[in-house]
Amino acid sequence: NAGVTQTPKFRVLKTGQSMTLLCAQDMNHEYMYWYRQDPGMGLRLIHYSVGEGTTAKGEVPDGYNVSRLKKQNFLLGLESAAPSQTSVYFCASSYGQAGTGELFFGEGSRLTVL
Amino acid sequence: AQSVTQLGSHVSVSEGALVLLRCNYSSSVPPYLFWYVQYPNQGLQLLLKYTSAATLVKGINGFEAEFKKSETSFHLTKPSAHMSDAAEYFCAVRIYSSASKIIFGSGTRLSIRP
């Protein structure tokens, strides 16, 4: 049972380059999230989706875009990477409104922007 | 607006001693509350959750937490620390009317002294 899978797990970019992080879940969850984790700041919500074809902004959305074309996938894009986007990115999913909100996390993607 | 405050970014206890990690929340409506644990280079996993049933919640690995509405607290405890408990712990809050709004505290790193 794979759960939540993130690819790639590590990536190094130069300033201005673009990239996409892929998140896939096999639990038929309605909701999906992208968080970033930085030392001393906990997890901050970037974007989230409450269903296929819908996305919404979280706490720190600037510089990121997302898409959810299929229920099981949630993509996070960086159009022009900046050093401030060096972080560990976590994807998570959960059941919908009827659920308790328990999140199921991927193992993270470590991004370094030089 | 809802928020979560974790007191102490780093807690160190001796093996066998009581573990107490503090979490206070602010929410204008009854919340759902969670504790997650993150081991090095891994994603977060759920320790326990409060969803308005019993105020004393038992989780995995011998941890428990008590919801105290009057104190707006949800502190995590374990009677006897084990070396394997060394990790980072995050408190999170969700207002039950909005499954998509889950806010994390800044985290507490727990160290265990032999």
Boltz contact constraints between the chains, C-beta under 6 A:
constraints:
  - contact:
      token1: [A, 31]
      token2: [B, 100]
      max_distance: 6.0
  - contact:
      token1: [A, 41]
      token2: [B, 106]
      max_distance: 6.0
  - contact:
      token1: [A, 42]
      token2: [B, 104]
      max_distance: 6.0
  - contact:
      token1: [A, 42]
      token2: [B, 105]
      max_distance: 6.0
  - contact:
      token1: [A, 42]
      token2: [B, 106]
      max_distance: 6.0
  - contact:
      token1: [A, 42]
      token2: [B, 107]
      max_distance: 6.0
  - contact:
      token1: [A, 43]
      token2: [B, 104]
      max_distance: 6.0
  - contact:
      token1: [A, 48]
      token2: [B, 100]
      max_distance: 6.0
  - contact:
      token1: [A, 50]
      token2: [B, 100]
      max_distance: 6.0
  - contact:
      token1: [A, 97]
      token2: [B, 99]
      max_distance: 6.0
  - contact:
      token1: [A, 100]
      token2: [B, 32]
      max_distance: 6.0
  - contact:
      token1: [A, 100]
      token2: [B, 51]
      max_distance: 6.0
  - contact:
      token1: [A, 101]
      token2: [B, 32]
      max_distance: 6.0
  - contact:
      token1: [A, 101]
      token2: [B, 94]
      max_distance: 6.0
  - contact:
      token1: [A, 101]
      token2: [B, 99]
      max_distance: 6.0
  - contact:
      token1: [A, 101]
      token2: [B, 102]
      max_distance: 6.0
  - contact:
      token1: [A, 102]
      token2: [B, 46]
      max_distance: 6.0
  - contact:
      token1: [A, 102]
      token2: [B, 49]
      max_distance: 6.0
  - contact:
      token1: [A, 105]
      token2: [B, 43]
      max_distance: 6.0
  - contact:
      token1: [A, 105]
      token2: [B, 44]
      max_distance: 6.0
  - contact:
      token1: [A, 106]
      token2: [B, 43]
      max_distance: 6.0
  - contact:
      token1: [A, 107]
      token2: [B, 43]
      max_distance: 6.0
  - contact:
      token1: [A, 108]
      token2: [B, 43]
      max_distance: 6.0
